[in-house]
Amino acid sequence: MHLEMRDSYMRDDPEFIRWQEGHRYDPADRTSWWRSWLDVVAETTGRGVVMRRLRVVSEPLSDYVRYEYDGTFTNVAAGEDVRWLPRSRARDLLLPALDGWVMDRETVILHHFSGEGQWTGPRMEVHHDPALAAQYATAYEAAWERAIPHTEYRPD
């Protein structure tokens, strides 16, 4: 499971800049938006592995999160299950300070970003720690249960 909690990431991302300039992916033109990450998702979910992405968001959405929302149909098309959790629905949850992935019962990958949403050192930390994985999984599951499936979420 992947948890994203920031309102902005990589403002210099060329795809985000194109989105700001009015470009939108055409769901009918799969070749125009398919990318290598979606190959990984499709191959992984094709083996029966469940891939979940949870975005904890402020409302109204920031421009960057709106950009993510507009493009999330690509993740869903590849097989990823995506949900959205408005911060107002998370008020009594204890969530990790860092975004990251819980890969299995032992492995957690934590992401480090600056206040501007740019990668910072060490970028990603891989931990093989069953206790840490259990803590993150418990927090993620509590948030996941409250989150709204992508097909139902309508941002303000």
HELIX and SHEET records of a PDB file:
HELIX    1   1 PRO A   14  GLN A   20  1                                   7    
HELIX    2   2 ARG A   30  TRP A   33  1                                   4    
HELIX    3   3 SER A   36  GLY A   46  1                                  11    
HELIX    4   4 ASP A   63  ALA A   78  1                                  16    
HELIX    5   5 ARG A   87  ARG A   89  5                                   3    
HELIX    6   6 PRO A  130  ARG A  146  1                                  17    
SHEET    1   A 7 TRP A 119  HIS A 128  0                                        
SHEET    2   A 7 THR A 107  PHE A 113 -1                                        
SHEET    3   A 7 GLY A 100  VAL A 102 -1                                        
SHEET    4   A 7 HIS A   2  GLU A   4 -1                                        
SHEET    5   A 7 ARG A  52  VAL A  57  1                                        
SHEET    6   A 7 ASP A  81  PRO A  86  1                                        
SHEET    7   A 7 ILE A 148  PRO A 149 -1                                        
END                                                                             
